[in-house]
Amino acid sequence: MPSNLIKKTMRVNRLPHIWCPGCGHGILMRDVAQAIENCNLDPDKVVIVSGIGCSSRAAGYMNYNTLHTTHGRAIAFATGVKLANPELHVIVITGDGDATAIGGNHLIHACRRNIDMTVIVFNNNIYGMTGGQYSPTTPHGEKGTTAPYGNIDYNFDIPQLAQAAGATFTGRCTAYHAQQAVKLIEAGIKHHGFSLIEGISVCPTYYGRKNKKGDSVKMLTWQKDNAVDVKAAAKMSPEQLEGKFLIGELSKEDNKEEYTDMYMEIIQKVGGDK
């Protein structure tokens, strides 16, 4: 991360961060900070909300208004912030377990309501902070400390889940494709409605070691070799896409009314009737 970006967007006295060597979360946090800068947002009107987990430590490092909330409740707190002051740019940084396990109900209802916030899910496919338990995104057959013989659950596709629930912007990026990630997060921030971006991270400490994925470099190289931009994928055959995953802007809808806009209209109407 460039030193000027660190000084401008980070709480320098909180650094260095606690993430393990090789973790992809630091890259994704930098991408979020760069996207905020590129959007020229007023720092005093930016709110970073996080829950509990490795990813959620990011709120403590970022030099904006921040809320480090309870496990799975980041989107619920973020909803309250947005409704209290719709002018704020509310950005949620959460993890795969925080967002889609204990926080799954909050996620789908925020999508359904189309609340204007940007949710970035740092997905490392495992519960990294609490001991390497498998999560809702641990691939079928992969191992965790709570799945020593292989995970028999089928994993969520988080952007598809969000789109089906009503999110009007979804996308996916990786820790390897940093420049594309910044642009995608920018687009999510600028979108007026509920935006969800899945950031594919790497966890060499638990997920990588447990599943013999190699070190961080090998895990990032796997991202490079297996991620396909959605625009390029449109020109590829099913055989060429076998075993690959899509990155980029996956869905966007501009015609659905935003929740806080409707909420403010009701407040004004009720106030005018008195």
Backbone as CSV, one residue per row, in Angstrom:
resi,resn,N_x,N_y,N_z,CA_x,CA_y,CA_z,C_x,C_y,C_z
1,MET,0.846,-1.186,0.000,0.000,0.000,0.000,0.887,1.244,0.000
2,PRO,0.669,2.192,-0.927,1.484,3.405,-0.953,1.425,4.141,0.377
3,SER,2.560,4.740,0.777,2.628,5.379,2.091,1.637,6.520,2.220
4,ASN,1.394,7.278,1.134,0.444,8.386,1.223,-0.981,7.882,1.430
5,LEU,-1.291,6.734,0.830,-2.620,6.152,1.036,-2.766,5.663,2.475
6,ILE,-1.714,5.085,3.016,-1.742,4.632,4.411,-1.989,5.805,5.344
7,LYS,-1.230,6.885,5.167,-1.355,8.047,6.058,-2.724,8.695,5.952
8,LYS,-3.302,8.656,4.755,-4.574,9.341,4.530,-5.778,8.516,4.966
9,THR,-5.690,7.193,4.851,-6.887,6.372,5.058,-6.807,5.415,6.245
10,MET,-5.619,5.274,6.860,-5.456,4.301,7.933,-5.141,4.980,9.268
11,ARG,-5.508,4.302,10.358,-5.092,4.723,11.693,-3.698,4.139,11.933
12,VAL,-2.699,4.939,11.618,-1.322,4.457,11.585,-0.890,3.893,12.938
13,ASN,-1.426,4.470,14.020,-1.038,3.987,15.354,-1.573,2.592,15.648
14,ARG,-2.505,2.094,14.817,-3.037,0.737,14.998,-2.255,-0.301,14.188
15,LEU,-1.372,0.147,13.339,-0.608,-0.762,12.489,0.685,-1.177,13.176
16,PRO,1.276,-2.340,12.833,0.853,-3.262,11.770,-0.392,-4.058,12.153
17,HIS,-1.067,-4.594,11.161,-2.303,-5.337,11.406,-1.991,-6.726,11.971
18,ILE,-3.046,-7.397,12.418,-2.873,-8.694,13.091,-2.978,-9.884,12.147
19,TRP,-3.282,-9.656,10.862,-3.506,-10.781,9.961,-2.233,-11.586,9.749
20,CYS,-2.418,-12.865,9.538,-1.276,-13.766,9.361,-0.472,-13.397,8.114
21,PRO,0.816,-13.719,8.089,1.599,-13.534,6.863,0.949,-14.292,5.702
22,GLY,0.785,-13.597,4.593,0.198,-14.229,3.413,-1.302,-14.098,3.307
23,CYS,-1.972,-13.591,4.339,-3.424,-13.403,4.295,-3.780,-12.388,3.216
24,GLY,-4.883,-12.633,2.509,-5.310,-11.725,1.448,-6.102,-10.529,1.932
25,HIS,-6.450,-10.495,3.224,-7.332,-9.435,3.717,-6.699,-8.050,3.642
26,GLY,-5.385,-7.969,3.857,-4.723,-6.670,3.774,-4.813,-6.069,2.380
27,ILE,-4.706,-6.915,1.366,-4.836,-6.451,-0.012,-6.237,-5.913,-0.252
28,LEU,-7.242,-6.663,0.195,-8.626,-6.245,-0.022,-8.950,-4.974,0.750
29,MET,-8.413,-4.822,1.969,-8.630,-3.584,2.725,-8.031,-2.402,1.973
30,ARG,-6.842,-2.597,1.421,-6.220,-1.539,0.624,-7.098,-1.195,-0.571
31,ASP,-7.686,-2.201,-1.222,-8.546,-1.963,-2.376,-9.760,-1.113,-1.991
32,VAL,-10.336,-1.395,-0.829,-11.476,-0.602,-0.350,-11.051,0.842,-0.123
33,ALA,-9.908,1.038,0.549,-9.416,2.390,0.823,-9.150,3.155,-0.470
34,GLN,-8.533,2.489,-1.450,-8.237,3.144,-2.723,-9.516,3.506,-3.466
35,ALA,-10.516,2.623,-3.405,-11.792,2.905,-4.068,-12.479,4.111,-3.446
36,ILE,-12.437,4.214,-2.124,-13.032,5.371,-1.442,-12.337,6.646,-1.893
37,GLU,-11.002,6.604,-1.975,-10.243,7.766,-2.428,-10.595,8.123,-3.868
38,ASN,-10.683,7.124,-4.722,-10.979,7.374,-6.133,-12.364,7.960,-6.345
39,CYS,-13.280,7.646,-5.436,-14.643,8.185,-5.526,-14.741,9.606,-4.962
40,ASN,-13.627,10.105,-4.393,-13.584,11.460,-3.819,-14.665,11.683,-2.767
41,LEU,-14.870,10.678,-1.927,-15.867,10.797,-0.875,-15.326,11.643,0.269
42,ASP,-16.210,12.398,0.891,-15.860,13.145,2.095,-15.622,12.141,3.214
43,PRO,-14.400,12.068,3.767,-14.126,11.071,4.811,-15.073,11.163,6.004
44,ASP,-15.555,12.379,6.299,-16.459,12.553,7.430,-17.840,11.962,7.166
45,LYS,-18.102,11.635,5.896,-19.404,11.059,5.554,-19.293,9.580,5.165
46,VAL,-18.131,8.999,5.426,-17.926,7.573,5.189,-18.020,6.833,6.517
47,VAL,-18.800,5.754,6.542,-18.916,4.911,7.735,-18.557,3.482,7.344
48,ILE,-17.564,2.928,8.017,-17.165,1.534,7.808,-17.741,0.721,8.958
49,VAL,-18.544,-0.286,8.633,-19.177,-1.135,9.642,-18.670,-2.558,9.462
50,SER,-18.321,-3.206,10.557,-17.882,-4.602,10.469,-18.477,-5.398,11.622
51,GLY,-18.412,-6.708,11.484,-18.937,-7.590,12.530,-17.802,-8.206,13.322
52,ILE,-17.715,-9.534,13.316,-16.669,-10.251,14.031,-16.017,-11.240,13.067
53,GLY,-14.725,-11.382,13.183,-13.983,-12.305,12.334,-12.718,-11.650,11.828
54,CYS,-11.900,-12.406,11.121,-10.644,-11.852,10.595,-10.901,-10.599,9.768
55,SER,-11.839,-10.686,8.835,-12.117,-9.561,7.944,-12.553,-8.330,8.714
56,SER,-13.313,-8.537,9.759,-13.942,-7.427,10.474,-12.963,-6.597,11.280
57,ARG,-11.722,-7.052,11.399,-10.699,-6.232,12.040,-10.389,-4.992,11.207
58,ALA,-10.746,-5.009,9.922,-10.417,-3.892,9.029,-10.976,-2.567,9.536
59,ALA,-12.159,-2.590,10.143,-12.777,-1.348,10.611,-11.903,-0.632,11.627
60,GLY,-11.151,-1.374,12.408,-10.296,-0.764,13.414,-9.085,-0.068,12.838
61,TYR,-8.687,-0.441,11.624,-7.501,0.129,10.999,-7.817,1.317,10.103
62,MET,-9.054,1.431,9.632,-9.401,2.435,8.629,-9.834,3.731,9.293
63,ASN,-9.284,4.839,8.822,-9.458,6.129,9.488,-10.698,6.869,8.973
64,TYR,-11.846,6.261,9.252,-13.136,6.869,8.936,-14.011,6.713,10.180
65,ASN,-15.273,7.115,10.080,-16.217,6.744,11.131,-16.382,5.228,11.055
66,THR,-16.187,4.533,12.174,-16.222,3.074,12.117,-17.049,2.488,13.249
67,LEU,-17.675,1.346,12.946,-18.406,0.565,13.938,-17.936,-0.880,13.854
68,HIS,-17.376,-1.389,14.933,-17.014,-2.804,15.022,-18.090,-3.457,15.884
69,THR,-19.004,-4.182,15.251,-20.229,-4.622,15.917,-20.149,-6.101,16.300
70,THR,-21.288,-6.651,16.670,-21.359,-8.043,17.114,-21.419,-8.998,15.922
71,HIS,-21.195,-10.274,16.222,-21.068,-11.298,15.180,-22.351,-11.414,14.360
72,GLY,-22.221,-11.216,13.053,-23.343,-11.379,12.146,-24.286,-10.205,12.055
73,ARG,-24.028,-9.144,12.819,-24.977,-8.031,12.899,-24.497,-6.774,12.184
74,ALA,-23.423,-6.871,11.428,-22.879,-5.676,10.783,-23.907,-5.007,9.873
75,ILE,-24.611,-5.780,9.076,-25.583,-5.199,8.142,-26.767,-4.599,8.892
76,ALA,-27.147,-5.194,10.015,-28.235,-4.633,10.822,-27.832,-3.270,11.390
77,PHE,-26.617,-3.171,11.923,-26.129,-1.884,12.421,-26.014,-0.879,11.276
78,ALA,-25.507,-1.339,10.134,-25.352,-0.458,8.979,-26.698,0.075,8.497
79,THR,-27.727,-0.750,8.574,-29.076,-0.316,8.208,-29.526,0.830,9.108
80,GLY,-29.286,0.692,10.413,-29.646,1.755,11.346,-28.910,3.045,11.061
81,VAL,-27.620,2.941,10.739,-26.828,4.129,10.408,-27.394,4.828,9.170
82,LYS,-27.696,4.050,8.147,-28.193,4.618,6.892,-29.556,5.269,7.066
83,LEU,-30.423,4.641,7.835,-31.752,5.217,8.056,-31.667,6.485,8.908
84,ALA,-30.726,6.533,9.845,-30.571,7.714,10.694,-30.024,8.899,9.915
85,ASN,-29.135,8.615,8.936,-28.540,9.692,8.138,-28.270,9.181,6.729
86,PRO,-29.258,9.307,5.840,-29.120,8.770,4.481,-27.996,9.396,3.672
87,GLU,-27.453,10.545,4.101,-26.371,11.181,3.353,-25.038,10.458,3.519
88,LEU,-24.942,9.572,4.509,-23.692,8.874,4.766,-23.441,7.772,3.726
89,HIS,-22.173,7.558,3.419,-21.766,6.451,2.555,-21.425,5.277,3.474
90,VAL,-22.298,4.304,3.509,-22.152,3.182,4.443,-21.531,1.995,3.716
91,ILE,-20.391,1.543,4.232,-19.657,0.429,3.643,-19.469,-0.635,4.714
92,VAL,-19.911,-1.837,4.431,-19.788,-2.955,5.365,-18.647,-3.853,4.907
93,ILE,-17.722,-4.137,5.815,-16.678,-5.124,5.556,-16.955,-6.320,6.455
94,THR,-17.167,-7.454,5.838,-17.601,-8.636,6.579,-16.919,-9.874,5.999
95,GLY,-17.100,-11.003,6.641,-16.505,-12.250,6.178,-17.552,-13.232,5.704
96,ASP,-17.101,-14.350,5.155,-18.034,-15.340,4.622,-18.906,-15.941,5.726
97,GLY,-18.335,-16.180,6.900,-19.141,-16.702,8.003,-20.010,-15.634,8.622
98,ASP,-19.432,-14.454,8.851,-20.145,-13.333,9.455,-21.359,-12.937,8.628
99,ALA,-21.216,-12.948,7.296,-22.282,-12.472,6.414,-23.304,-13.533,6.047
100,THR,-22.862,-14.793,5.869,-23.775,-15.780,5.295,-24.169,-16.893,6.254
101,ALA,-23.563,-16.931,7.439,-23.979,-17.921,8.447,-24.826,-17.210,9.494
102,ILE,-24.223,-16.740,10.564,-24.989,-16.074,11.621,-25.652,-14.793,11.109
103,GLY,-25.055,-14.149,10.106,-25.630,-12.920,9.575,-26.436,-13.098,8.311
104,GLY,-26.704,-14.323,7.919,-27.377,-14.578,6.650,-28.754,-13.958,6.539
105,ASN,-29.519,-13.974,7.618,-30.869,-13.419,7.574,-30.839,-11.908,7.365
106,HIS,-29.890,-11.235,8.036,-29.741,-9.790,7.832,-29.333,-9.488,6.396
107,LEU,-28.472,-10.336,5.841,-28.023,-10.128,4.470,-29.178,-10.190,3.485
108,ILE,-29.969,-11.235,3.542,-31.015,-11.392,2.525,-32.089,-10.312,2.639
109,HIS,-32.375,-9.854,3.857,-33.405,-8.824,3.994,-32.897,-7.442,3.595
110,ALA,-31.614,-7.168,3.804,-31.042,-5.919,3.306,-31.035,-5.915,1.780
111,CYS,-30.725,-7.069,1.176,-30.818,-7.202,-0.282,-32.244,-6.957,-0.749
112,ARG,-33.188,-7.584,-0.069,-34.600,-7.472,-0.438,-35.082,-6.024,-0.391
113,ARG,-34.625,-5.292,0.617,-35.062,-3.900,0.777,-34.344,-2.947,-0.177
114,ASN,-33.217,-3.370,-0.717,-32.407,-2.519,-1.589,-31.943,-1.262,-0.857
115,ILE,-31.371,-1.454,0.320,-30.828,-0.344,1.100,-29.509,0.100,0.473
116,ASP,-29.315,1.394,0.356,-28.119,1.939,-0.286,-26.901,1.794,0.626
117,MET,-26.244,0.666,0.509,-24.979,0.431,1.193,-24.149,-0.511,0.330
118,THR,-22.857,-0.522,0.588,-21.950,-1.401,-0.149,-21.391,-2.427,0.816
119,VAL,-21.655,-3.694,0.558,-21.188,-4.781,1.412,-20.068,-5.522,0.687
120,ILE,-18.894,-5.550,1.300,-17.757,-6.268,0.722,-17.457,-7.470,1.605
121,VAL,-17.632,-8.656,1.059,-17.440,-9.903,1.806,-16.037,-10.433,1.521
122,PHE,-15.184,-10.382,2.532,-13.843,-10.967,2.404,-13.997,-12.480,2.595
123,ASN,-13.958,-13.216,1.509,-14.242,-14.648,1.555,-12.947,-15.456,1.514
124,ASN,-12.563,-16.021,2.662,-11.377,-16.886,2.713,-11.755,-18.357,2.888
125,ASN,-13.059,-18.667,2.713,-13.560,-20.045,2.677,-13.477,-20.785,4.014
126,ILE,-13.317,-20.051,5.110,-13.137,-20.732,6.390,-13.306,-19.732,7.529
127,TYR,-13.539,-20.230,8.739,-13.500,-19.377,9.922,-12.044,-19.313,10.397
128,GLY,-11.342,-18.253,9.990,-9.930,-18.168,10.286,-9.618,-17.735,11.709
129,MET,-10.470,-16.885,12.288,-10.154,-16.314,13.604,-10.376,-17.297,14.745
130,THR,-11.327,-18.197,14.585,-11.744,-19.033,15.721,-11.294,-20.478,15.622
131,GLY,-10.398,-20.787,14.677,-9.829,-22.118,14.704,-9.937,-22.951,13.451
132,GLY,-10.398,-22.378,12.343,-10.402,-23.114,11.091,-11.618,-23.993,10.850
133,GLN,-12.759,-23.640,11.468,-13.984,-24.395,11.198,-14.460,-24.125,9.760
134,TYR,-15.155,-25.078,9.173,-15.664,-24.843,7.818,-16.795,-23.823,7.862
135,SER,-16.950,-23.087,6.774,-17.941,-22.006,6.699,-18.938,-22.295,5.584
136,PRO,-19.943,-21.420,5.391,-20.890,-21.633,4.295,-20.275,-21.542,2.905
137,THR,-19.020,-21.098,2.808,-18.389,-21.033,1.487,-17.236,-22.018,1.335
138,THR,-16.994,-22.852,2.335,-15.983,-23.895,2.182,-16.446,-24.852,1.079
139,PRO,-15.656,-25.050,0.033,-16.110,-25.902,-1.067,-16.442,-27.321,-0.610
140,HIS,-17.407,-27.903,-1.280,-17.828,-29.272,-1.002,-16.628,-30.214,-1.095
141,GLY,-16.418,-30.991,-0.046,-15.327,-31.946,-0.024,-14.055,-31.441,0.627
142,GLU,-13.943,-30.118,0.802,-12.745,-29.563,1.423,-12.811,-29.723,2.946
143,LYS,-11.664,-29.593,3.592,-11.578,-29.885,5.025,-11.490,-28.626,5.869
144,GLY,-11.959,-28.770,7.108,-11.808,-27.767,8.152,-11.655,-28.501,9.465
145,THR,-11.387,-27.768,10.537,-11.230,-28.447,11.824,-12.522,-29.125,12.263
146,THR,-13.662,-28.617,11.815,-14.948,-29.244,12.125,-15.433,-30.138,10.982
147,ALA,-14.609,-30.315,9.984,-14.916,-31.238,8.882,-13.635,-31.980,8.517
148,PRO,-13.113,-32.785,9.437,-11.815,-33.437,9.206,-11.841,-34.465,8.089
149,TYR,-13.032,-34.960,7.723,-13.144,-35.955,6.661,-13.692,-35.352,5.369
150,GLY,-13.795,-34.033,5.354,-14.322,-33.349,4.172,-15.700,-32.791,4.421
151,ASN,-15.952,-31.597,3.922,-17.229,-30.907,4.111,-18.303,-31.520,3.215
152,ILE,-19.388,-32.003,3.807,-20.458,-32.591,3.000,-21.529,-31.564,2.628
153,ASP,-21.435,-30.341,3.176,-22.341,-29.269,2.760,-21.939,-28.756,1.379
154,TYR,-22.920,-28.201,0.662,-22.626,-27.508,-0.588,-22.514,-26.015,-0.288
155,ASN,-21.534,-25.363,-0.891,-21.229,-23.982,-0.530,-22.112,-22.978,-1.277
156,PHE,-22.307,-21.828,-0.626,-23.032,-20.725,-1.239,-22.211,-20.092,-2.361
157,ASP,-22.906,-19.618,-3.387,-22.368,-18.631,-4.315,-22.929,-17.299,-3.823
158,ILE,-22.109,-16.495,-3.144,-22.621,-15.320,-2.442,-23.254,-14.294,-3.384
159,PRO,-22.638,-13.913,-4.507,-23.322,-12.968,-5.400,-24.649,-13.488,-5.933
160,GLN,-24.727,-14.776,-6.262,-26.002,-15.327,-6.723,-27.054,-15.280,-5.624
161,LEU,-26.645,-15.576,-4.401,-27.548,-15.498,-3.262,-28.079,-14.082,-3.107
162,ALA,-27.179,-13.100,-3.172,-27.583,-11.702,-3.002,-28.501,-11.235,-4.123
163,GLN,-28.171,-11.599,-5.358,-29.013,-11.194,-6.485,-30.410,-11.798,-6.361
164,ALA,-30.469,-13.074,-5.995,-31.768,-13.732,-5.849,-32.598,-13.087,-4.749
165,ALA,-31.926,-12.557,-3.713,-32.638,-11.927,-2.596,-33.051,-10.495,-2.905
166,GLY,-32.531,-9.908,-3.993,-32.963,-8.572,-4.387,-31.883,-7.529,-4.512
167,ALA,-30.616,-7.881,-4.278,-29.529,-6.909,-4.430,-29.497,-6.389,-5.863
168,THR,-29.295,-5.077,-6.025,-29.336,-4.485,-7.365,-27.946,-4.290,-7.974
169,PHE,-26.902,-4.708,-7.255,-25.545,-4.718,-7.808,-24.785,-5.844,-7.148
170,THR,-24.206,-6.729,-7.944,-23.359,-7.790,-7.392,-22.101,-7.922,-8.237
171,GLY,-21.030,-8.326,-7.574,-19.782,-8.525,-8.283,-18.852,-9.423,-7.488
172,ARG,-17.767,-9.791,-8.126,-16.764,-10.632,-7.467,-15.379,-10.184,-7.927
173,CYS,-14.451,-10.125,-6.968,-13.066,-9.801,-7.283,-12.171,-10.742,-6.485
174,THR,-10.873,-10.633,-6.686,-9.935,-11.470,-5.948,-8.820,-10.610,-5.369
175,ALA,-8.107,-11.183,-4.420,-6.944,-10.495,-3.863,-5.850,-10.357,-4.908
176,TYR,-5.773,-11.278,-5.859,-4.756,-11.206,-6.904,-5.033,-10.060,-7.872
177,HIS,-6.282,-9.920,-8.300,-6.639,-8.925,-9.314,-6.969,-7.598,-8.627
178,ALA,-5.947,-6.958,-8.075,-6.165,-5.785,-7.219,-6.719,-4.590,-7.984
179,GLN,-6.206,-4.304,-9.160,-6.680,-3.138,-9.909,-8.143,-3.289,-10.311
180,GLN,-8.506,-4.495,-10.749,-9.905,-4.736,-11.100,-10.790,-4.638,-9.869
181,ALA,-10.270,-5.091,-8.718,-11.038,-5.038,-7.476,-11.356,-3.598,-7.106
182,VAL,-10.389,-2.710,-7.226,-10.610,-1.294,-6.900,-11.719,-0.719,-7.762
183,LYS,-11.670,-0.979,-9.064,-12.686,-0.451,-9.976,-14.069,-1.017,-9.656
184,LEU,-14.119,-2.291,-9.308,-15.400,-2.918,-8.995,-15.993,-2.333,-7.714
185,ILE,-15.152,-2.133,-6.700,-15.634,-1.543,-5.448,-16.098,-0.110,-5.686
186,GLU,-15.372,0.631,-6.522,-15.817,1.980,-6.895,-17.231,1.937,-7.481
187,ALA,-17.449,1.021,-8.408,-18.762,0.912,-9.049,-19.836,0.569,-8.032
188,GLY,-19.497,-0.300,-7.076,-20.455,-0.649,-6.036,-20.801,0.531,-5.150
189,ILE,-19.793,1.346,-4.807,-20.036,2.530,-3.979,-20.914,3.534,-4.714
190,LYS,-20.681,3.711,-5.998,-21.436,4.701,-6.770,-22.864,4.256,-7.061
191,HIS,-23.115,2.961,-6.994,-24.459,2.449,-7.285,-25.430,2.862,-6.181
192,HIS,-26.583,3.385,-6.564,-27.605,3.816,-5.589,-28.551,2.654,-5.319
193,GLY,-28.216,1.875,-4.325,-28.974,0.674,-3.970,-28.053,-0.278,-3.233
194,PHE,-28.528,-1.491,-3.015,-27.718,-2.459,-2.264,-26.689,-3.104,-3.184
195,SER,-25.425,-2.919,-2.840,-24.330,-3.486,-3.621,-23.611,-4.540,-2.790
196,LEU,-23.368,-5.693,-3.384,-22.580,-6.731,-2.719,-21.431,-7.138,-3.623
197,ILE,-20.240,-7.115,-3.051,-19.043,-7.533,-3.775,-18.337,-8.601,-2.956
198,GLU,-18.159,-9.753,-3.554,-17.415,-10.826,-2.909,-15.941,-10.681,-3.272
199,GLY,-15.105,-10.542,-2.247,-13.671,-10.475,-2.452,-13.037,-11.808,-2.093
200,ILE,-12.586,-12.552,-3.083,-11.980,-13.850,-2.826,-10.589,-13.636,-2.231
201,SER,-10.442,-14.010,-0.974,-9.193,-13.818,-0.248,-8.425,-15.140,-0.207
202,VAL,-7.320,-15.165,0.533,-6.594,-16.414,0.764,-6.277,-16.536,2.246
203,CYS,-6.393,-17.755,2.762,-6.049,-18.062,4.151,-5.064,-19.231,4.142
204,PRO,-3.769,-18.941,4.026,-2.796,-20.040,4.013,-2.666,-20.738,5.365
205,THR,-3.012,-20.041,6.446,-2.819,-20.596,7.787,-3.754,-21.759,8.066
206,TYR,-5.054,-21.591,7.793,-6.016,-22.651,8.092,-6.520,-23.348,6.834
207,TYR,-7.162,-22.601,5.941,-7.731,-23.241,4.755,-6.651,-23.842,3.869
208,GLY,-5.609,-23.067,3.613,-4.549,-23.557,2.738,-3.819,-24.753,3.304
209,ARG,-3.448,-24.659,4.561,-2.696,-25.748,5.194,-3.549,-27.003,5.311
210,LYS,-4.815,-26.827,5.721,-5.698,-27.978,5.930,-5.972,-28.720,4.630
211,ASN,-6.004,-27.958,3.532,-6.364,-28.559,2.244,-5.190,-28.664,1.273
212,LYS,-3.974,-28.513,1.836,-2.756,-28.679,1.055,-2.760,-27.819,-0.217
213,LYS,-3.098,-26.543,-0.039,-3.141,-25.604,-1.153,-1.801,-24.903,-1.388
214,GLY,-0.852,-25.141,-0.498,0.427,-24.470,-0.639,0.438,-23.139,0.084
215,ASP,1.491,-22.368,-0.155,1.612,-21.085,0.531,0.754,-20.023,-0.159
216,SER,0.858,-18.790,0.345,0.036,-17.705,-0.186,0.296,-17.462,-1.659
217,VAL,1.551,-17.554,-2.080,1.883,-17.317,-3.491,1.168,-18.331,-4.382
218,LYS,1.161,-19.589,-3.973,0.481,-20.615,-4.770,-1.035,-20.389,-4.787
219,MET,-1.577,-19.938,-3.655,-3.016,-19.696,-3.596,-3.408,-18.500,-4.460
220,LEU,-2.579,-17.455,-4.463,-2.836,-16.302,-5.325,-2.651,-16.666,-6.798
221,THR,-1.674,-17.515,-7.085,-1.468,-17.975,-8.455,-2.676,-18.772,-8.939
222,TRP,-3.279,-19.547,-8.034,-4.493,-20.280,-8.392,-5.604,-19.308,-8.785
223,GLN,-5.728,-18.199,-8.051,-6.725,-17.191,-8.412,-6.457,-16.649,-9.811
224,LYS,-5.204,-16.343,-10.094,-4.834,-15.816,-11.416,-5.212,-16.795,-12.525
225,ASP,-4.977,-18.080,-12.294,-5.177,-19.089,-13.326,-6.631,-19.512,-13.493
226,ASN,-7.470,-19.271,-12.484,-8.835,-19.807,-12.525,-9.942,-18.767,-12.551
227,ALA,-9.605,-17.502,-12.339,-10.610,-16.440,-12.430,-10.750,-15.986,-13.873
228,VAL,-11.996,-15.802,-14.302,-12.279,-15.353,-15.669,-13.199,-14.147,-15.595
229,ASP,-12.805,-13.057,-16.224,-13.660,-11.875,-16.260,-14.976,-12.209,-16.963
230,VAL,-16.053,-11.668,-16.433,-17.376,-12.024,-16.936,-17.537,-11.667,-18.413
231,LYS,-16.873,-10.602,-18.861,-16.971,-10.217,-20.276,-16.251,-11.224,-21.167
232,ALA,-15.097,-11.698,-20.707,-14.369,-12.717,-21.472,-15.120,-14.038,-21.463
233,ALA,-15.783,-14.331,-20.345,-16.508,-15.597,-20.214,-17.646,-15.711,-21.217
234,ALA,-18.216,-14.565,-21.599,-19.334,-14.575,-22.557,-18.918,-15.125,-23.914
235,LYS,-17.607,-15.114,-24.205,-17.100,-15.596,-25.489,-16.489,-16.993,-25.388
236,MET,-16.592,-17.601,-24.189,-15.958,-18.896,-23.972,-16.989,-20.011,-23.940
237,SER,-16.564,-21.209,-24.266,-17.452,-22.374,-24.264,-17.570,-22.934,-22.858
238,PRO,-18.618,-23.729,-22.590,-18.733,-24.383,-21.284,-17.514,-25.227,-20.934
239,GLU,-16.908,-25.829,-21.942,-15.715,-26.647,-21.708,-14.543,-25.777,-21.244
240,GLN,-14.400,-24.609,-21.835,-13.327,-23.694,-21.448,-13.538,-23.131,-20.041
241,LEU,-14.790,-23.026,-19.624,-15.113,-22.454,-18.316,-15.164,-23.506,-17.208
242,GLU,-14.989,-24.750,-17.562,-15.041,-25.830,-16.572,-13.978,-25.597,-15.491
243,GLY,-14.425,-25.572,-14.232,-13.519,-25.392,-13.102,-13.106,-23.963,-12.846
244,LYS,-13.597,-22.999,-13.643,-13.258,-21.594,-13.476,-14.337,-20.877,-12.658
245,PHE,-14.043,-19.654,-12.220,-15.061,-18.838,-11.562,-15.009,-17.428,-12.133
246,LEU,-16.160,-16.750,-12.111,-16.291,-15.444,-12.756,-15.940,-14.312,-11.802
247,ILE,-15.288,-13.283,-12.349,-15.032,-12.057,-11.606,-15.542,-10.880,-12.434
248,GLY,-15.721,-9.746,-11.768,-16.228,-8.557,-12.435,-17.637,-8.246,-11.979
249,GLU,-18.279,-7.353,-12.710,-19.663,-6.972,-12.393,-20.599,-8.070,-12.892
250,LEU,-21.289,-8.722,-11.967,-22.107,-9.886,-12.309,-23.561,-9.537,-12.573
251,SER,-24.081,-8.511,-11.888,-25.466,-8.102,-12.128,-25.646,-6.659,-11.693
252,LYS,-26.564,-5.972,-12.380,-26.868,-4.588,-12.020,-28.279,-4.256,-12.459
253,GLU,-29.024,-3.590,-11.575,-30.392,-3.160,-11.870,-30.556,-1.734,-11.364
254,ASP,-31.028,-0.846,-12.230,-31.145,0.570,-11.866,-32.578,1.035,-11.657
255,ASN,-33.545,0.176,-11.876,-34.938,0.619,-11.848,-35.665,0.334,-10.533
256,LYS,-35.012,-0.328,-9.607,-35.645,-0.646,-8.338,-35.451,0.500,-7.358
257,GLU,-36.545,0.955,-6.730,-36.459,2.095,-5.835,-35.669,1.751,-4.575
258,GLU,-34.887,2.714,-4.103,-34.031,2.504,-2.940,-34.823,2.706,-1.647
259,TYR,-34.487,1.915,-0.647,-35.290,1.825,0.575,-35.329,3.124,1.380
260,THR,-34.158,3.739,1.610,-34.169,4.946,2.446,-34.854,6.114,1.741
261,ASP,-34.830,6.145,0.410,-35.584,7.165,-0.321,-37.074,7.031,-0.006
262,MET,-37.586,5.813,-0.056,-39.001,5.584,0.247,-39.311,5.893,1.703
263,TYR,-38.384,5.539,2.581,-38.566,5.783,4.015,-38.634,7.285,4.306
264,MET,-37.758,8.072,3.676,-37.769,9.521,3.879,-39.041,10.151,3.319
265,GLU,-39.551,9.622,2.228,-40.810,10.130,1.668,-41.964,9.944,2.651
266,ILE,-41.976,8.781,3.323,-43.020,8.533,4.317,-42.906,9.507,5.481
267,ILE,-41.685,9.729,5.961,-41.467,10.652,7.070,-41.934,12.059,6.705
268,GLN,-41.584,12.496,5.493,-42.003,13.834,5.050,-43.520,13.919,4.906
269,LYS,-44.115,12.855,4.414,-45.562,12.848,4.263,-46.268,12.913,5.598
270,VAL,-45.798,12.095,6.559,-46.391,12.101,7.887,-46.191,13.458,8.570
271,GLY,-44.979,14.040,8.389,-44.715,15.347,8.984,-45.591,16.418,8.380
272,GLY,-45.859,16.306,7.079,-46.701,17.307,6.414,-48.162,17.191,6.778
273,ASP,-48.586,15.978,7.218,-49.986,15.774,7.581,-50.324,16.324,8.955
274,LYS,-49.274,16.624,9.742,-49.532,17.083,11.116,-49.880,18.572,11.130
